[in-house]
């Protein structure tokens, strides 16, 4: 969007100015921080799995803390909770695929040459449709990815390569990879089949994919008011072995081996209709699970700005308990750092806001999310069904797994280079002599892998804040990710630096304070892919390097 010159000047002046400070920050207690983590990571909560009694207890604890601080309930019908309706689906029997084409009919049982999971939009599926090859199934014309151009896939099944072509920005590629099913459905496709490139087949063979799909783990998603799954993707997704992929291309103008060789060379094969059709017969069994988002509000003090909101959030859920442990083995995924520590950070920041002499100008929305470990589902439900108008959410800061095993001297704001939220982080960190470092592991695409991203997809500038890699942090992070992460020993036995927890809470208080008191709400940067994709009508800021 092009701004009038005067509007652009005012925008830059306002986003660059630091808001007036409300006085000294309140005290932050290491002991209080530790007490929150100790409760939430206790064995009695059995890993806080989504929909479990342990998670319900954790949610009640957070709500009681909000109540004690004098926050206002921000959930449904005046409560502290927004109950998220989930559908859990498991396969009832083995699905069957029937391929019809020039070579006649071929039937495969699930897990042999094609594999799919349980259905979330219908308990019984019996659908047949022609198959269309659609390259990588990506749609980002500004980066040269436009795989559906010239293809009619309405009512058909699309077959696409796994991964994305080389050369795309990593975060854009991660987003396109995560949304292939939704993009296919938007073009009218009823199913999506993933074909493995040679590299992907070596990295994760079809047999491994089939084994995981056959593990009996339920497929989970939140449920829309129309009864369909919240993701809004194609009716089914499946993965094909090399044998099945070759059969799908029988009689086509180009063979599977030909288009895969083109993809292996780094080119993007153009899509075309195939000579085959596929029938899927599948029976699923559903159960309903509910799990709460916990929401508290501190009303803003400014008559004009108080109807806007800054979100400070962290996911409350974790992985529950190990199913098949050995006698005497620790079976509980306590999630002390992932993410009891993030929730403790939020609670301490909430305490600071509630006790501050000068209340923030914008309202602060504190959210303890559910089902992050299931695929950002609780945050996705809230972002699509917010308890305040989504257009009034000025910014979101996500607190996910701060690593508190060393004295951090820098932080990483994943997503800071997309909007002026990053400038607020830089100013707040500067007050504490803490550095703001760039993403040290861009290949992991953290920006699209935590709850803040669900708000990005609703047009809200958002970041995820983590402790940085300076002062020995890089080694600590590598050791944690290769050890306690998503394992039962992420518990209170770790040498957690509780003073660093208190410092991290103070920093997030200062960040949220910057965002809440600034005269101008955060802006997406001009030309940013995510701002252009999800907030096309909003004003823009100019990046500092381009000014």
DRENMARMAR-680380 format. One line per 2 residues: number of its first residue (from 0); for each residue x, y, z of C-alpha. Coordinates in pm, 1 decimal. Last residue first. Layout:
REM DRENMARMAR-680380
NUM = X,Y,Z | ...
This chain:
REM DRENMARMAR-680380
546 = 1544.2,523.6,543.5 | 1610.3,187.3,381.6
544 = 1826.1,39.7,660.4 | 1569.0,146.5,920.0
542 = 1289.6,-45.1,750.1 | 1002.9,173.6,631.2
540 = 673.5,145.5,816.8 | 344.1,34.0,662.7
538 = -24.7,115.3,682.2 | -271.5,-176.9,691.0
536 = -480.4,-290.9,395.9 | -275.0,-594.1,293.4
534 = -251.0,-742.9,642.5 | -209.4,-1118.2,586.1
532 = -5.2,-1163.6,268.7 | 150.6,-815.4,248.3
530 = 246.3,-821.8,615.9 | 383.8,-1172.4,579.6
528 = 590.5,-1095.3,269.3 | 732.4,-766.8,399.0
526 = 735.8,-500.9,126.7 | 685.0,-210.9,365.0
524 = 745.3,-315.1,721.4 | 447.1,-418.5,929.6
522 = 340.5,-156.6,1178.8 | 326.1,-145.0,1558.2
520 = 64.2,79.7,1722.9 | 148.2,450.3,1732.3
518 = 143.8,655.3,2054.2 | 359.7,393.6,2230.2
516 = 233.2,302.7,2577.7 | 123.1,-58.0,2525.6
514 = 408.5,-161.0,2296.5 | 676.2,-16.6,2522.5
512 = 507.1,-165.4,2828.9 | 491.1,-506.7,2659.7
510 = 866.4,-487.5,2601.2 | 934.7,-363.6,2955.3
508 = 727.9,-644.5,3110.0 | 905.4,-888.4,2882.7
506 = 1241.9,-769.1,3010.5 | 1128.6,-794.7,3371.5
504 = 1013.9,-1152.9,3318.1 | 1348.9,-1241.0,3159.8
502 = 1529.3,-1088.9,3456.9 | 1320.0,-1295.8,3700.4
500 = 1396.0,-1611.3,3502.7 | 1763.7,-1518.9,3493.0
498 = 1751.5,-1498.5,3871.9 | 1606.3,-1849.9,3868.2
496 = 1909.9,-1997.3,3695.5 | 1786.4,-2351.9,3629.9
494 = 2035.7,-2629.7,3703.8 | 1796.1,-2903.6,3582.6
492 = 1631.6,-3126.1,3845.6 | 1309.1,-2924.1,3812.8
490 = 1212.8,-3099.8,3490.8 | 1303.3,-3127.3,3123.8
488 = 1429.8,-3475.4,3211.9 | 1110.1,-3635.6,3075.9
486 = 1206.8,-3557.2,2715.1 | 1069.3,-3301.2,2472.1
484 = 1394.1,-3100.7,2497.6 | 1612.9,-3263.7,2764.8
482 = 1890.1,-3374.1,2527.2 | 1975.8,-3252.3,2177.4
480 = 1773.5,-2933.9,2208.4 | 1917.5,-2879.6,2556.5
478 = 2278.9,-2936.7,2452.6 | 2245.5,-2710.1,2149.9
476 = 2082.1,-2438.0,2358.4 | 2347.1,-2456.5,2630.0
474 = 2625.0,-2439.2,2371.4 | 2468.0,-2134.2,2210.3
472 = 2405.2,-1968.1,2546.2 | 2771.3,-1952.0,2637.0
470 = 2766.0,-1578.0,2700.6 | 2578.9,-1511.2,2375.9
468 = 2324.7,-1753.5,2224.8 | 2006.1,-1570.2,2314.7
466 = 1707.4,-1611.7,2547.9 | 1383.3,-1640.2,2354.2
464 = 1108.5,-1403.1,2239.1 | 846.8,-1500.6,1983.2
462 = 721.6,-1213.6,1770.0 | 396.3,-1066.7,1646.1
460 = 249.6,-805.7,1411.5 | -120.7,-904.8,1383.0
458 = -253.5,-974.8,1031.8 | -463.9,-1281.1,1119.2
456 = -189.4,-1513.1,993.4 | 52.1,-1327.8,1222.6
454 = -180.1,-1421.8,1509.4 | -137.1,-1793.2,1439.6
452 = 235.8,-1727.0,1415.4 | 249.8,-1613.7,1777.3
450 = 179.8,-1972.0,1884.1 | 510.5,-2123.9,1776.5
448 = 661.7,-2283.1,1466.5 | 636.9,-2017.4,1192.9
446 = 903.7,-1783.2,1329.2 | 1114.4,-2078.4,1446.3
444 = 1211.8,-2157.3,1086.9 | 1475.8,-2416.5,1194.4
442 = 1707.8,-2319.2,904.5 | 1721.2,-1966.9,1046.6
440 = 1928.8,-2092.8,1342.0 | 2105.5,-1794.4,1497.8
438 = 1809.7,-1556.4,1447.6 | 1954.4,-1209.1,1488.7
436 = 2061.4,-1077.0,1828.8 | 1907.0,-813.4,2054.2
434 = 2152.8,-726.8,2331.7 | 2068.8,-680.0,2698.0
432 = 2185.3,-363.9,2873.4 | 1860.0,-363.6,3074.9
430 = 1721.2,-44.2,2921.3 | 1862.6,-156.0,2586.2
428 = 1643.6,-466.4,2598.0 | 1335.8,-243.6,2615.1
426 = 1452.9,-29.7,2322.6 | 1543.2,-331.4,2107.8
424 = 1217.8,-510.6,2185.0 | 1017.1,-202.2,2087.6
422 = 1212.8,-182.9,1761.2 | 1134.9,-549.2,1691.3
420 = 763.0,-479.6,1724.6 | 829.6,-251.2,1428.5
418 = 750.9,-536.6,1190.5 | 904.2,-821.5,988.2
416 = 1262.6,-812.5,1117.2 | 1154.7,-894.3,1472.5
414 = 1004.4,-1227.6,1362.0 | 1195.3,-1435.6,1615.1
412 = 1302.7,-1194.7,1887.2 | 1633.7,-1334.5,2006.7
410 = 1772.7,-1223.7,2341.9 | 2113.4,-1121.8,2471.0
408 = 2311.4,-1133.8,2795.3 | 2167.1,-1457.2,2932.5
406 = 2296.9,-1592.1,3262.4 | 2284.1,-1967.7,3202.9
404 = 2033.3,-2256.2,3222.9 | 1727.5,-2034.8,3175.4
402 = 1631.1,-2137.7,2821.7 | 1310.8,-1946.7,2751.8
400 = 1073.1,-2211.7,2617.4 | 795.0,-2016.1,2447.1
398 = 697.7,-1664.4,2543.8 | 492.6,-1513.5,2259.8
396 = 457.0,-1137.8,2217.0 | 150.9,-1015.7,2027.9
394 = 75.1,-675.9,1877.8 | -199.4,-418.9,1821.2
392 = -501.6,-642.6,1870.4 | -789.8,-409.5,1786.6
390 = -851.6,-560.4,1444.4 | -890.2,-899.9,1611.4
388 = -1197.4,-777.1,1796.4 | -1177.5,-906.7,2154.9
386 = -1269.4,-1261.0,2262.9 | -1090.1,-1388.8,1953.9
384 = -1234.6,-1670.9,1742.2 | -982.2,-1721.3,1458.6
382 = -686.5,-1609.9,1672.0 | -828.5,-1805.2,1967.7
380 = -862.2,-2125.6,1765.9 | -514.5,-2093.1,1620.0
378 = -372.1,-2021.1,1964.0 | -526.4,-2344.3,2087.8
376 = -410.5,-2539.7,1782.1 | -43.9,-2443.3,1761.1
374 = 28.7,-2795.1,1624.5 | -38.3,-3047.9,1898.6
372 = 240.0,-2907.6,2120.9 | 63.8,-2574.4,2119.5
370 = -250.0,-2746.5,2242.9 | -350.7,-2487.5,2505.6
368 = -253.9,-2123.7,2536.2 | -210.6,-1920.6,2854.7
366 = -319.4,-1573.5,2747.3 | -258.4,-1230.9,2902.5
364 = -428.9,-943.4,2719.6 | -291.2,-601.7,2807.9
362 = -504.3,-292.6,2747.6 | -336.0,6.6,2589.3
360 = -229.0,302.7,2802.2 | -46.9,93.2,3060.5
358 = -127.2,163.0,3427.5 | 89.7,404.7,3620.1
356 = 151.9,298.4,3979.7 | 248.7,-51.5,3867.8
354 = 106.4,-339.2,4071.8 | -111.3,-498.2,3800.9
352 = 156.2,-449.3,3537.3 | 426.1,-609.4,3751.9
350 = 203.9,-901.6,3848.5 | 119.7,-958.5,3480.5
348 = 491.9,-962.8,3399.3 | 540.0,-1224.2,3671.9
346 = 254.5,-1432.6,3532.5 | 386.4,-1409.9,3174.8
344 = 735.6,-1517.8,3277.3 | 589.1,-1806.9,3479.2
342 = 396.9,-1912.1,3166.2 | 721.4,-1914.0,2967.3
340 = 899.4,-2111.5,3240.4 | 620.6,-2371.1,3250.5
338 = 684.3,-2415.5,2878.5 | 892.9,-2593.0,2779.4
336 = 1138.4,-2496.6,3055.2 | 971.3,-2717.4,3316.7
334 = 799.0,-2941.9,3061.8 | 715.2,-3224.2,3303.4
332 = 710.1,-3501.0,3041.3 | 627.9,-3780.6,3284.4
330 = 729.3,-4143.3,3226.6 | 1049.3,-4162.1,3430.6
328 = 1160.0,-4525.3,3404.9 | 1117.9,-4765.8,3697.6
326 = 958.7,-5033.1,3481.5 | 1007.3,-4951.2,3110.6
324 = 800.1,-4690.5,2933.4 | 534.5,-4746.1,2671.6
322 = 293.4,-4455.1,2680.9 | 509.8,-4161.5,2789.4
320 = 308.7,-3905.4,2980.7 | 170.6,-3560.7,2898.3
318 = 336.3,-3370.2,2615.4 | 305.3,-3008.0,2728.7
316 = 29.8,-2752.0,2769.1 | 51.4,-2401.7,2914.8
314 = 157.2,-2212.9,2602.7 | 278.0,-1859.4,2658.7
312 = 115.6,-1521.4,2602.0 | 153.9,-1145.5,2618.7
310 = -100.6,-979.8,2391.9 | -118.3,-602.6,2344.7
308 = -472.6,-474.3,2305.7 | -649.8,-169.9,2164.2
306 = -969.3,-30.9,2320.3 | -753.0,138.1,2585.9
304 = -593.2,364.1,2325.8 | -838.6,654.8,2317.7
302 = -943.1,680.4,2682.2 | -589.8,589.9,2799.9
300 = -574.7,373.8,3112.4 | -571.3,26.1,2961.3
298 = -770.4,-260.8,3108.0 | -563.4,-553.8,3242.5
296 = -721.3,-859.5,3084.2 | -695.5,-1228.5,3172.5
294 = -734.3,-1529.4,2946.1 | -689.6,-1903.6,3002.4
292 = -733.0,-2107.4,2680.4 | -919.1,-2415.2,2780.7
290 = -932.8,-2777.4,2663.9 | -1221.3,-2970.9,2516.3
288 = -1195.1,-3316.7,2361.1 | -1446.2,-3489.1,2135.9
286 = -1391.4,-3840.4,2005.5 | -1403.9,-3952.7,1646.6
284 = -1355.7,-4286.5,1469.4 | -1246.3,-4291.5,1108.9
282 = -1342.0,-4502.1,807.6 | -1162.3,-4461.9,476.3
280 = -1221.0,-4548.6,111.4 | -1003.8,-4341.2,-120.4
278 = -1047.4,-4357.0,-498.5 | -782.5,-4226.6,-735.1
276 = -791.1,-4119.6,-1098.0 | -524.2,-4156.5,-1363.4
274 = -436.7,-3992.1,-1694.9 | -256.7,-3700.2,-1528.2
272 = -323.5,-3328.6,-1575.5 | -28.3,-3094.2,-1590.8
270 = 197.6,-2894.8,-1360.2 | 525.7,-2731.2,-1452.1
268 = 839.0,-2883.2,-1301.0 | 1036.7,-2642.1,-1079.3
266 = 1411.3,-2665.2,-1140.5 | 1671.0,-2751.0,-874.3
264 = 1824.0,-3048.5,-1056.1 | 1634.9,-3285.2,-823.8
262 = 1309.2,-3123.7,-937.2 | 1388.6,-3203.3,-1299.9
260 = 1484.3,-3560.6,-1207.2 | 1154.2,-3586.6,-1024.1
258 = 965.3,-3466.8,-1332.8 | 1129.1,-3734.5,-1552.0
256 = 1106.6,-4020.8,-1302.0 | 736.2,-3944.1,-1254.9
254 = 683.3,-3975.6,-1627.9 | 588.1,-3696.7,-1867.6
252 = 294.8,-3671.1,-2108.6 | 96.8,-3899.6,-1875.3
250 = 23.3,-4264.8,-1959.7 | 111.7,-4382.7,-1609.7
248 = 193.6,-4083.3,-1385.5 | 3.9,-4215.7,-1080.1
246 = 176.3,-4553.3,-1124.3 | 522.4,-4397.1,-1085.0
244 = 405.1,-4217.2,-771.1 | 268.1,-4543.1,-630.1
242 = 599.1,-4722.1,-677.7 | 800.1,-4426.1,-547.7
240 = 586.8,-4431.2,-234.1 | 296.4,-4188.8,-207.0
238 = 197.9,-3968.1,86.5 | -163.1,-3880.7,166.8
236 = -378.8,-3581.4,251.0 | -755.8,-3586.8,277.3
234 = -1053.9,-3356.6,252.7 | -822.2,-3064.3,164.5
232 = -745.2,-2801.6,425.6 | -966.6,-2575.3,635.8
230 = -734.4,-2582.5,935.2 | -1030.3,-2554.6,1173.8
228 = -1175.1,-2894.6,1096.1 | -1535.7,-2887.7,981.0
226 = -1842.4,-2881.3,1206.4 | -1984.8,-2557.0,1067.7
224 = -1897.9,-2381.3,1394.6 | -1533.9,-2472.8,1341.5
222 = -1363.6,-2763.4,1516.8 | -1012.6,-2763.3,1655.9
220 = -775.2,-3023.3,1524.1 | -632.3,-3354.8,1634.0
218 = -513.6,-3671.2,1456.7 | -490.2,-3957.3,1701.7
216 = -171.5,-4160.7,1745.3 | -226.4,-4519.6,1634.7
214 = 134.1,-4571.9,1522.2 | 32.3,-4640.2,1162.5
212 = 109.6,-4288.5,1040.7 | 453.7,-4314.0,1203.2
210 = 526.7,-4644.1,1030.7 | 407.6,-4510.7,693.8
208 = 638.3,-4210.0,714.5 | 932.1,-4432.4,810.3
206 = 860.9,-4666.9,519.3 | 837.4,-4369.1,280.9
204 = 1194.4,-4276.5,360.7 | 1279.3,-3956.9,549.5
202 = 1613.4,-3805.4,450.7 | 1671.4,-4037.2,156.7
200 = 1317.2,-3993.1,22.2 | 1343.8,-3617.4,76.5
198 = 1659.8,-3594.8,-134.4 | 1511.0,-3805.7,-415.3
196 = 1194.7,-3596.5,-415.0 | 897.5,-3754.7,-242.6
194 = 545.6,-3713.9,-378.0 | 276.7,-3578.8,-144.3
192 = -84.0,-3645.2,-239.0 | -346.4,-3376.1,-175.5
190 = -721.4,-3424.4,-180.8 | -1046.5,-3244.4,-256.8
188 = -897.2,-2965.3,-470.3 | -1100.4,-2645.2,-507.8
186 = -822.3,-2388.0,-544.1 | -863.1,-2291.3,-178.6
184 = -842.0,-2659.8,-92.3 | -499.1,-2686.9,-255.9
182 = -382.8,-2374.9,-72.1 | -503.0,-2518.6,260.2
180 = -325.1,-2849.0,194.9 | -1.6,-2674.7,98.1
178 = -8.9,-2449.5,406.4 | 285.3,-2577.6,610.9
176 = 522.5,-2590.3,315.4 | 433.1,-2238.5,204.3
174 = 495.8,-2107.8,556.3 | 830.0,-2287.1,582.3
172 = 933.8,-2155.7,239.8 | 847.4,-1800.1,343.1
170 = 1051.4,-1844.8,660.7 | 1349.7,-1982.3,466.8
168 = 1351.1,-1718.2,192.5 | 1300.6,-1907.8,-135.0
166 = 1607.9,-2004.6,-336.2 | 1565.0,-2380.3,-343.8
164 = 1232.5,-2530.1,-450.8 | 996.1,-2633.4,-173.1
162 = 949.8,-2951.7,28.8 | 749.1,-3253.0,-80.0
160 = 644.4,-3272.5,-442.4 | 281.6,-3229.7,-536.4
158 = -8.0,-3453.0,-644.6 | -341.7,-3273.5,-660.3
156 = -675.3,-3453.6,-630.4 | -968.9,-3312.4,-825.2
154 = -1299.7,-3138.4,-754.1 | -1160.0,-2809.9,-882.4
152 = -798.7,-2861.3,-991.0 | -797.9,-2643.3,-1303.5
150 = -435.6,-2556.0,-1375.2 | -314.5,-2244.1,-1560.3
148 = -122.3,-2109.6,-1263.6 | -143.4,-2357.3,-976.6
146 = 233.8,-2380.9,-929.3 | 299.0,-2009.3,-888.2
144 = 637.2,-1984.1,-714.3 | 845.7,-1706.8,-872.3
142 = 909.2,-1525.5,-545.6 | 641.3,-1260.3,-599.7
140 = 416.5,-1536.9,-734.4 | 395.7,-1709.7,-394.9
138 = 172.4,-2014.6,-441.3 | 326.9,-2353.2,-378.3
136 = 193.6,-2696.9,-471.4 | 547.5,-2819.9,-542.6
134 = 469.8,-2904.5,-904.0 | 93.2,-2936.5,-945.1
132 = 29.1,-3285.4,-1090.7 | -344.2,-3341.7,-1137.9
130 = -531.7,-3656.5,-1032.6 | -889.9,-3739.1,-1128.6
128 = -1135.6,-3790.8,-842.3 | -1295.4,-4058.7,-628.6
126 = -1431.7,-4022.8,-278.4 | -1549.3,-4261.7,-12.0
124 = -1488.7,-4110.1,328.4 | -1664.6,-4207.8,649.7
122 = -1605.7,-4016.3,972.9 | -1607.4,-3690.0,781.6
120 = -1415.5,-3362.5,822.0 | -1136.2,-3487.3,1050.4
118 = -1026.7,-3797.6,860.2 | -768.8,-4037.4,1000.4
116 = -422.9,-4060.9,847.5 | -304.0,-4144.8,499.3
114 = -48.2,-4379.1,345.6 | 26.1,-4496.9,-5.1
112 = 236.8,-4791.4,-126.0 | 181.3,-5032.4,165.2
110 = 71.9,-4816.1,457.9 | -297.0,-4807.4,375.0
108 = -400.5,-5098.9,156.8 | -328.5,-5062.0,-211.3
106 = -552.8,-5151.2,-506.0 | -444.8,-5121.6,-869.6
104 = -687.6,-5082.6,-1158.3 | -616.1,-5079.8,-1531.5
102 = -281.7,-4983.0,-1685.9 | -428.1,-4678.7,-1861.4
100 = -572.9,-4553.4,-1534.1 | -752.9,-4638.6,-1211.5
98 = -587.0,-4628.9,-868.8 | -781.7,-4775.1,-576.3
96 = -669.4,-4672.3,-227.1 | -793.6,-4851.9,83.9
94 = -811.2,-4729.8,441.3 | -738.3,-4984.8,713.1
92 = -975.3,-5028.7,1006.7 | -1117.2,-4748.8,1218.8
90 = -849.3,-4481.6,1183.9 | -820.2,-4237.5,1470.8
88 = -969.1,-3889.8,1504.3 | -955.9,-3638.7,1788.9
86 = -1186.7,-3341.5,1746.7 | -1118.7,-3036.8,1958.2
84 = -1355.4,-2776.1,2100.3 | -1159.8,-2494.7,2269.8
82 = -1304.5,-2368.2,2597.1 | -1226.7,-2000.1,2635.0
80 = -1161.2,-1956.1,3001.1 | -1138.9,-1686.6,3267.6
78 = -1513.9,-1639.4,3260.6 | -1733.9,-1343.8,3163.6
76 = -1928.6,-1534.4,2901.6 | -1618.6,-1653.3,2715.0
74 = -1270.7,-1557.5,2830.1 | -1112.0,-1228.1,2928.4
72 = -1173.6,-1227.6,3302.8 | -1052.0,-898.8,3452.5
70 = -717.2,-881.2,3630.8 | -706.0,-816.2,4003.1
68 = -374.9,-990.1,4063.5 | -540.3,-1262.8,4270.8
66 = -780.7,-1338.2,3987.0 | -500.6,-1375.4,3735.5
64 = -320.3,-1610.6,3974.3 | -638.9,-1812.2,4022.1
62 = -678.8,-1837.1,3645.3 | -320.5,-1964.5,3610.9
60 = -378.3,-2231.8,3876.8 | -710.8,-2334.9,3722.8
58 = -535.4,-2380.9,3388.6 | -266.7,-2597.5,3550.7
56 = -535.4,-2811.4,3712.6 | -710.9,-2850.5,3375.0
54 = -377.8,-2946.3,3218.3 | -329.0,-3219.5,3475.8
52 = -684.6,-3345.5,3423.8 | -603.3,-3399.8,3058.2
50 = -752.3,-3229.7,2750.3 | -414.5,-3118.0,2617.7
48 = -135.0,-3289.7,2811.7 | -19.1,-3110.6,3126.3
46 = 278.5,-3344.0,3189.5 | 132.1,-3551.4,3469.3
44 = 9.9,-3255.2,3677.7 | 105.1,-3441.0,3997.8
42 = 460.5,-3474.9,3867.1 | 515.3,-3103.0,3927.2
40 = 608.7,-2884.7,3631.0 | 327.5,-2631.8,3681.3
38 = 384.8,-2606.2,4056.0 | 762.7,-2578.5,4045.5
36 = 749.5,-2337.0,3751.8 | 522.3,-2098.1,3939.6
34 = 728.2,-2124.5,4259.9 | 1051.1,-2058.2,4069.7
32 = 920.9,-1726.3,3938.1 | 814.5,-1628.5,4289.0
30 = 1159.4,-1716.2,4422.5 | 1333.8,-1522.8,4144.3
28 = 1125.4,-1217.5,4230.9 | 1074.8,-922.0,4003.1
26 = 1049.8,-576.2,4158.8 | 840.5,-315.2,3984.6
24 = 984.7,-107.4,3699.0 | 1081.7,247.5,3788.1
22 = 861.4,517.7,3636.4 | 593.3,498.0,3368.5
20 = 830.3,576.0,3080.1 | 712.7,802.0,2800.5
18 = 700.6,612.7,2473.6 | 1009.9,572.6,2255.5
16 = 978.0,743.3,1919.7 | 1062.4,544.0,1607.4
14 = 708.0,428.6,1538.0 | 570.7,781.2,1573.6
12 = 821.2,957.3,1352.2 | 801.8,690.3,1088.6
10 = 424.2,699.8,1071.8 | 414.0,1080.4,1068.6
8 = 650.9,1091.9,772.4 | 454.8,823.2,588.2
6 = 125.4,999.1,647.6 | 271.3,1324.7,511.3
4 = 398.2,1149.0,197.7 | 66.4,974.9,130.4
2 = 105.5,603.3,179.6 | 138.9,341.6,-93.9
0 = 0.0,0.0,0.0
